[in-house]
Amino acid sequence: MSKDLVESYIANCTEFEKVVRSIGANDLSRIPKEGEWSAAYVIHHMADADMHFATRFLHILTVDKPAIVPFDEDVYPDRLKYSSRDAHDSLASIFGLHKVVANILKLVDDADWNRVGIHSEKGEVTLAEVLTLASNHTKSHVGQLQEIISSL
């Protein structure tokens, strides 16, 4: 099971990287439709979310039943100044985190996949569940980026 989860995570990260590399520099900040995010906003969101997921992985692996704090992604674009951030810096963060996290997860002992963190809204969540959530999150934003590309 754990090997499949890591492989799925890596595949989704690889697909994300492939899709973002296909976006032209001039298209990164273009908003496809009123009220929707640009590709750059999706990239900034992924950089921020991946930092949260990486922290959760590390805490679950190294702390007994760590607290997992949820985050409100709706406030991030304004509070974290997405409109002023450089998408290439966020991409560098994403690509680096994907590699480091994948390398760590490949080394996780079988028993550690059942280690838990305590999410303030969901209760106990295992490392495997958090990885599944992270992997699915990446996959969903691959789809979002593909939709953005097709509408530009």
GUFI-950739 format. One record per residue (C-alpha): residue in three letters; x, y, z; residue number from 1. Coordinates in nm, 3 decimals, padded with zeros to 5 digits. Each point is the difference from the previous one (the first is absolute). Layout:
% GUFI-950739
+-----+---------+---------+---------+-----+
:  aa :      xx :      yy :      zz :   i :
+-----+---------+---------+---------+-----+
: Ala :       X :       Y :       Z : NUM :
...
+-----+---------+---------+---------+-----+
//
This chain:
% GUFI-950739
+-----+---------+---------+---------+-----+
:  aa :      xx :      yy :      zz :   i :
+-----+---------+---------+---------+-----+
: Met :  00.000 :  00.000 :  00.000 :   1 :
: Ser :  00.258 :  00.258 :  00.103 :   2 :
: Lys :  00.209 : -00.051 : -00.312 :   3 :
: Asp : -00.309 :  00.056 : -00.216 :   4 :
: Leu : -00.084 :  00.319 :  00.190 :   5 :
: Val :  00.350 :  00.140 : -00.049 :   6 :
: Glu : -00.001 : -00.095 : -00.368 :   7 :
: Ser : -00.337 :  00.171 : -00.048 :   8 :
: Tyr :  00.127 :  00.311 :  00.179 :   9 :
: Ile :  00.311 :  00.009 : -00.221 :  10 :
: Ala : -00.206 : -00.055 : -00.316 :  11 :
: Asn : -00.236 :  00.286 :  00.088 :  12 :
: Cys :  00.292 :  00.229 :  00.084 :  13 :
: Thr :  00.169 : -00.090 : -00.329 :  14 :
: Glu : -00.319 :  00.071 : -00.193 :  15 :
: Phe : -00.038 :  00.334 :  00.179 :  16 :
: Glu :  00.355 :  00.096 : -00.095 :  17 :
: Lys : -00.059 : -00.106 : -00.361 :  18 :
: Val : -00.317 :  00.209 : -00.028 :  19 :
: Val :  00.148 :  00.315 :  00.155 :  20 :
: Arg :  00.304 : -00.022 : -00.228 :  21 :
: Ser : -00.239 :  00.011 : -00.298 :  22 :
: Ile : -00.138 :  00.340 :  00.102 :  23 :
: Gly :  00.157 :  00.294 : -00.178 :  24 :
: Ala :  00.148 :  00.277 :  00.215 :  25 :
: Asn : -00.250 :  00.249 : -00.140 :  26 :
: Asp : -00.291 : -00.226 :  00.094 :  27 :
: Leu :  00.090 : -00.055 :  00.366 :  28 :
: Ser : -00.185 :  00.308 :  00.125 :  29 :
: Arg : -00.287 : -00.004 : -00.248 :  30 :
: Ile : -00.336 : -00.055 :  00.165 :  31 :
: Pro : -00.206 : -00.242 : -00.210 :  32 :
: Lys : -00.340 :  00.120 :  00.124 :  33 :
: Glu : -00.119 :  00.267 :  00.239 :  34 :
: Gly :  00.022 : -00.125 :  00.358 :  35 :
: Glu :  00.234 : -00.290 : -00.079 :  36 :
: Trp :  00.365 : -00.042 :  00.090 :  37 :
: Ser :  00.282 :  00.048 : -00.246 :  38 :
: Ala :  00.257 : -00.276 : -00.042 :  39 :
: Ala :  00.235 :  00.210 :  00.217 :  40 :
: Tyr : -00.254 :  00.002 :  00.285 :  41 :
: Val : -00.037 : -00.377 : -00.026 :  42 :
: Ile :  00.378 : -00.032 :  00.013 :  43 :
: His :  00.026 :  00.225 :  00.309 :  44 :
: His : -00.281 : -00.196 :  00.165 :  45 :
: Met :  00.179 : -00.328 : -00.071 :  46 :
: Ala :  00.327 :  00.134 :  00.142 :  47 :
: Asp : -00.178 :  00.103 :  00.320 :  48 :
: Ala : -00.202 : -00.321 :  00.027 :  49 :
: Asp :  00.306 : -00.217 : -00.066 :  50 :
: Met :  00.178 :  00.173 :  00.289 :  51 :
: His : -00.293 : -00.088 :  00.224 :  52 :
: Phe : -00.001 : -00.362 : -00.117 :  53 :
: Ala :  00.378 : -00.035 :  00.039 :  54 :
: Thr : -00.024 :  00.132 :  00.356 :  55 :
: Arg : -00.280 : -00.244 :  00.076 :  56 :
: Phe :  00.203 : -00.293 : -00.135 :  57 :
: Leu :  00.304 :  00.096 :  00.205 :  58 :
: His : -00.199 :  00.057 :  00.318 :  59 :
: Ile : -00.189 : -00.328 : -00.028 :  60 :
: Leu :  00.327 : -00.186 : -00.055 :  61 :
: Thr :  00.189 :  00.167 :  00.284 :  62 :
: Val : -00.251 :  00.100 :  00.269 :  63 :
: Asp : -00.250 : -00.221 :  00.182 :  64 :
: Lys : -00.349 :  00.107 : -00.104 :  65 :
: Pro :  00.086 :  00.354 : -00.108 :  66 :
: Ala : -00.266 :  00.264 : -00.039 :  67 :
: Ile : -00.090 :  00.063 : -00.363 :  68 :
: Val : -00.128 :  00.349 : -00.058 :  69 :
: Pro : -00.235 :  00.057 : -00.293 :  70 :
: Phe :  00.050 :  00.297 : -00.228 :  71 :
: Asp : -00.248 :  00.226 : -00.174 :  72 :
: Glu :  00.110 :  00.012 : -00.363 :  73 :
: Asp : -00.254 :  00.273 : -00.076 :  74 :
: Val :  00.198 :  00.261 :  00.195 :  75 :
: Tyr :  00.337 : -00.095 : -00.147 :  76 :
: Pro : -00.012 :  00.193 : -00.332 :  77 :
: Asp : -00.057 :  00.331 :  00.177 :  78 :
: Arg :  00.192 : -00.055 :  00.325 :  79 :
: Leu :  00.299 : -00.164 : -00.171 :  80 :
: Lys :  00.004 :  00.248 : -00.290 :  81 :
: Tyr : -00.042 : -00.239 : -00.293 :  82 :
: Ser : -00.026 :  00.295 : -00.237 :  83 :
: Ser :  00.351 :  00.117 :  00.095 :  84 :
: Arg :  00.176 : -00.337 :  00.019 :  85 :
: Asp :  00.222 : -00.151 : -00.268 :  86 :
: Ala : -00.144 : -00.322 : -00.143 :  87 :
: His :  00.350 : -00.127 : -00.079 :  88 :
: Asp :  00.098 :  00.025 :  00.368 :  89 :
: Ser : -00.311 : -00.193 :  00.098 :  90 :
: Leu :  00.079 : -00.261 : -00.266 :  91 :
: Ala :  00.353 : -00.039 :  00.138 :  92 :
: Ser : -00.150 : -00.062 :  00.343 :  93 :
: Ile : -00.247 : -00.254 : -00.138 :  94 :
: Phe :  00.257 : -00.192 : -00.203 :  95 :
: Gly :  00.243 : -00.010 :  00.293 :  96 :
: Leu : -00.263 : -00.107 :  00.252 :  97 :
: His : -00.132 : -00.271 : -00.229 :  98 :
: Lys :  00.348 : -00.152 : -00.029 :  99 :
: Val :  00.085 :  00.024 :  00.370 : 100 :
: Val : -00.338 : -00.133 :  00.114 : 101 :
: Ala :  00.008 : -00.286 : -00.251 : 102 :
: Asn :  00.347 : -00.100 :  00.117 : 103 :
: Ile : -00.112 :  00.001 :  00.364 : 104 :
: Leu : -00.319 : -00.193 : -00.071 : 105 :
: Lys :  00.185 : -00.270 : -00.195 : 106 :
: Leu :  00.193 : -00.074 :  00.320 : 107 :
: Val : -00.296 : -00.019 :  00.239 : 108 :
: Asp : -00.029 : -00.330 :  00.188 : 109 :
: Asp : -00.324 : -00.192 : -00.051 : 110 :
: Ala : -00.114 :  00.052 :  00.360 : 111 :
: Asp :  00.044 :  00.376 : -00.026 : 112 :
: Trp : -00.276 :  00.032 : -00.261 : 113 :
: Asn : -00.242 : -00.053 :  00.290 : 114 :
: Arg :  00.148 :  00.279 :  00.214 : 115 :
: Val : -00.261 :  00.266 :  00.067 : 116 :
: Gly : -00.037 :  00.370 :  00.037 : 117 :
: Ile : -00.297 :  00.166 :  00.165 : 118 :
: His : -00.182 :  00.228 : -00.241 : 119 :
: Ser : -00.207 :  00.262 :  00.182 : 120 :
: Glu : -00.301 : -00.064 : -00.228 : 121 :
: Lys :  00.040 : -00.364 : -00.111 : 122 :
: Gly :  00.151 : -00.164 :  00.308 : 123 :
: Glu :  00.266 : -00.269 : -00.046 : 124 :
: Val :  00.149 : -00.025 : -00.349 : 125 :
: Thr :  00.272 : -00.242 : -00.103 : 126 :
: Leu :  00.309 :  00.083 : -00.202 : 127 :
: Ala : -00.149 : -00.209 : -00.282 : 128 :
: Glu : -00.321 :  00.206 :  00.008 : 129 :
: Val :  00.189 :  00.329 : -00.005 : 130 :
: Leu :  00.210 : -00.119 : -00.294 : 131 :
: Thr : -00.314 : -00.106 : -00.186 : 132 :
: Leu : -00.151 :  00.343 :  00.061 : 133 :
: Ala :  00.318 :  00.174 : -00.121 : 134 :
: Ser :  00.020 : -00.218 : -00.309 : 135 :
: Asn : -00.366 :  00.059 : -00.088 : 136 :
: His :  00.044 :  00.372 :  00.061 : 137 :
: Thr :  00.284 :  00.012 : -00.252 : 138 :
: Lys : -00.201 : -00.203 : -00.250 : 139 :
: Ser : -00.300 :  00.233 :  00.030 : 140 :
: His :  00.217 :  00.303 : -00.075 : 141 :
: Val :  00.150 : -00.175 : -00.303 : 142 :
: Gly : -00.355 : -00.013 : -00.133 : 143 :
: Gln : -00.058 :  00.363 :  00.092 : 144 :
: Leu :  00.317 :  00.107 : -00.184 : 145 :
: Gln : -00.100 : -00.203 : -00.305 : 146 :
: Glu : -00.336 :  00.181 : -00.003 : 147 :
: Ile :  00.175 :  00.337 :  00.030 : 148 :
: Ile :  00.233 : -00.085 : -00.289 : 149 :
: Ser : -00.287 : -00.108 : -00.223 : 150 :
: Ser : -00.194 :  00.321 :  00.070 : 151 :
: Leu :  00.286 :  00.242 : -00.076 : 152 :
+-----+---------+---------+---------+-----+
//
